Structures are given as structure tokens and as C-alpha cells.
Amino acid sequence: MATNQKAYYRITETGTELVQETIHECPIDDAVLQRYATEKVVKVHNLFNPALVGAGISHGVALSVKGKVHCFTLRLSELTIQTRFSEQGGLMVPDFSALHASSTALTMRWPVPDDMKLFLMVQVNPETLQAGESWLLAYNTQSYCYRLPTSNIYEDGKVCQGKYDNYGGSLLECLIKAYAQFLASPWNDHLTDRGGKNGMDNSKAMFRFKALEPDGFEAVPPDRSWFALSTKINNEFVNSNICNI
């Protein structure tokens, strides 16, 4: 163990004083440093301008890195809902199924409530430059995480995103492709028949739209608090890697 002496003067209110320090250098094995580097999560905020990725993103793009695990976080200002809608009580609500002759295929934009932070977290492989899994996550003002009652989200918040060309020439290009797929993917009814808060009733109570004159639609607030219609989740992978902007 190497020992070094260090001396310097420090200015105080009454003048200067001599400070002498003894510094002991402790060597650290490379394996320990490598383990620390792979286990520590480093988070970088405002990495990219959101305009580079697409519309509907309210803050700068953030990135978390833990070894080879790279996850981008996008904070959304709106949720694009592309599915089939039907009339219920004078409002248009999603029914998610192409089987209903009375339903109409529409693309709606649902504004995020003031008391919600809505994030899309996208994992990207830095070695293969391939976009991986995505998670759609809603947080309330107490920072509890929820799964919205949507038809394309699994119980842990993971998005059912379908197959697409998820390779890119850079991490940013992978993210752009993943976000474009998220916006363009139609919502089906594959994940709505599980009962409870994952069912159709809460979806119809959450995502409601009224027709405008002469055309267009406007979102109507949920008939109760959004988190009462959602399911609280606790995903350790998400907790470690999301950048709560």
C-alpha cells in the first residue's frame, strides 16, 4: 500500500493554517472494478431532443445504462389509440375487436392527465443495435407505478408490440423504430379477457371521446380517478432502469 504526504494552506476567518494529510492508496482488483461497472446503473437525462424521436413526447429523452443493459425513457404527453370504437352512452369507447360489425376503426389521441406521468421505456441492445422489449408505465403523484387498462399491455407493464424491423444503425435509430411501432400498432383484444382491472369495462371507463361539430373527437375525462381504473405493479427491472423524468 503506497502512502503519500500532502500539505497545503487553508484560508480561515482568522488567517491561514497549515494542513497536512496522509493519503493511503489502496489497490483494487480489476475484477472488482468490472463488477462495479456492470452492476451500477448510470442514468443520463436530456440525451436527445424528443423531436428527433417523434410526436407526443413532452421531455428530453433519457437513457439508463447498466453494463450491457441500455434502456431509453420517453415521457409521453398523449397516448395514441388505434383500434375499433363503438358508441356507449353518447360517447365513443374502444372495443378493441374487429369482430363487431357496429364498431369503427379510429385513431384517437388521449391526453395524459395532469396527475399522471406516462412513460414508454424501450430496451436496446448496444451490441446488435436491436430494439427489444418496451414497457408502458403510469405513475401517480406519490410515484406509485400502474398498468393502464389497455388491451396491449401485459400485467408487468410490458407492451405487446408485434413483429417489426427493429434493427438500426445506431441506438437512436433503434429507439425511433420502436416508438414508431408503438404508435402504429393497432390495439386488439388479446389481453382484455382476463377479468378484473385488465378487462374491457375499465378500458371503456378510462378512454372516452365525444364527437365534435363538424368533425373530430375530444377526450372526455375518466368517470373516476385513473389509478382506480388501473392496476398497481412493482417490476424490479423497471424500477432499476426507468428514468422518472
N, C-alpha and C positions, 0 to 999 in steps of 0.2 A: 504494500500500500504506500503510495507516494504522499509526501507531506510538503506543503508549500506555505511559506510565510507571506503575509500581506499586511502592509502598513499604509495608512493614509490619514489625512487630517479632515476632521468633520467640523463644519461651522455650526456653532450653537448660539443661543441668545447672549451668552456671556463672553463669547470669543471663539477660540478654536481649541480642539482637543485631538490628541494623537490616538488613533485607533489601530490596534494590532490584532490580526486574525490569523489563526492557523487553519489551513484548508487541507482536509484529508481526501484524497482521490480514491474512490472505491471502484475497481474494475467490475463491469457487468458482462456476464457471458452473452455472446451473440444470440444464443437460443432464447435467452430471457427477453432480450430486446425484440426479437422476432415475434415471440408470443404476445408481448405487449402491443406490438403494431397490429397484429391480426385480431386482437380482442377489443381494442379500443375503438369506439365509434367517433368518427370525426364528422362534424356537420358544418356545411358551408351554405350560408344564406345569400339570396340575390345573386346566384351564379349566372343566370341567364335572364334577359328581358322576356317577360311572358309572351310578348307579341311574336317572338321567334317560334313559339310552340303552337299557338292557336288562340282562338277567341274564347272568352268565358273564364279566363284566369285573372285573378284580382291582384296577385302579388308576384314578386320575383321568384323564379324557380330555385328551389333549394335541393341540395344533394347531401346524403349521408353515405359515408364510406367506412366499412368495417372489413379489412382485409380485401377479399375479392367480391364482397357483397356491396353493390352500389345501388342505392335507391333514391330516385327523384321524388320530390314532393311538390305537387301543384295545389294551390288553394283556389277553389272554384267559386265564381260569383253566381253561376247558374248551372242547372243540370238539364242537359238536352235529353228529352224523352222521345224516342222514335218507336212508336208502336201503334196498336189499334185502340181507338177510343169509342165509347158508346155514351149515350145520354142517360143521366141519372139525376132526377130532381132538378132539371133545368140546367145542369152542368155537364161538361164533358169530362169523363173519368176514364182511366186506362182499364182495358180488359185483357190486354197482352196476347190475345189469341186471334189467330187468323180464321178460326172455325165459325165465328159468329157472323152471320150474314148482315146483321144490323150494325156492325162496327165499321169504323172508318179509319184508314191508315193516316196518321198525322205525325208531324214533328212539333213538339211543344218545348218551350224553354221555361223552366221553373226557377224563379229567382230564389237564392238561398236566404232564409230568414235572418233577421238581424242578430238573433241569439244563437246562431249556429255557425260553426266553422266547418266547411266541407272540403275534404282533401281527396285527391287521387294520388296514391303512391305507386310508383312504377319501378320494378326492379329491372336492372340492365346488367348483362354480363360484359365486363370490360375486356375480356379476352376474346370472345367470339363476336362482340358487338351485336348482341341479340337482345331484344326486349323480352322480358319474361313476364311474370305474373303481376297483376295490378290489384289494388285494394281501394274501395270507395268507403270513406270513413267520415262520420259526422261527429263533431264534438260540441257539447253544450258549454255554457259559461263556467261550469265547475270543472271543465276538462275531462268529463266522462266521455267515453267513446261509444258510438252507436252504429248499428247496421240499419240503414233506412229500409222501409218496406217496399223494396223494388224487386222486380222479377228476375233480375240478372245478377244478384249478389248472394254469395254463399253465407253461411252462418258466421264465418270468421271475418267477413268483410271483403273476401276475395271476389273479383269480378269474373263472371263467365263471359269471356271476351271473344271466343271463337277462334278460328284459324285465319291467319293473315301473314303477309310478308313482313316479318319482324326483325329482319337484319338491316343494319345501316352501316354507313361509312364512318360514323362517329357516335359517341354516346348521345349527343344532341339529336342526331337523325333517328336513332332508335326511339328516343322519347317522343319525337314528333310523330313517328309512325304509330306508336302505342296510343297516343292521345287521339289521333285521327280515327283509329279503330274504335276507341271508346265512344267517340261522338257519333260514328256512323253505324255502329252495331244496333240492329233492331232489338227491342225488348220482347222476348217471348214469354210463354207461361211455364217454362221448365221448372222454375224454382218457386212457384206460387202455391203449390198444392201441399204444403207441409203444415198447414194449420197455424193457430196462434198468431203471433205478430209477424209471421212471414207470409200470411195469407192475403187474399185479394181484398178483403174488407178494409184493412188498414191502408193498402195502396190507394184505394178509391177515396178514402178519407183524407189522405195526405196530398195527392196530386189532383187538384180540381181546377177546371178552367171554364170561364164563361165566354160566350160569343160576343164579339163587338160589332157595332154597325159602322161601315157597311160590311166589313170583313175582319178577320183576325180573331185572336183569342187573348184573354188576360187571365193570369193565375189568380186564384182565389185562395186565401189562407186556409190551412187545415182546420177541420172542425173541432180540434183540440190541440194541445201542445204537441209539437213534432216528436219530442222524445217519448211521449206517452204512446205514440204510434210506432215507435221504433224499438229495437232490441239492443240492450246494453251488451257490449262484447269486451273481452280482455284478451288480446292477442300479443303474446310476448315479442314476437318478431316485429310486429307493427310498433309496439311501444318503444323498442330499441332503435328503430330506423327512421321513423317518421320525424319530419321537421315541423313542429307545430308553430307555423309562422304567425 
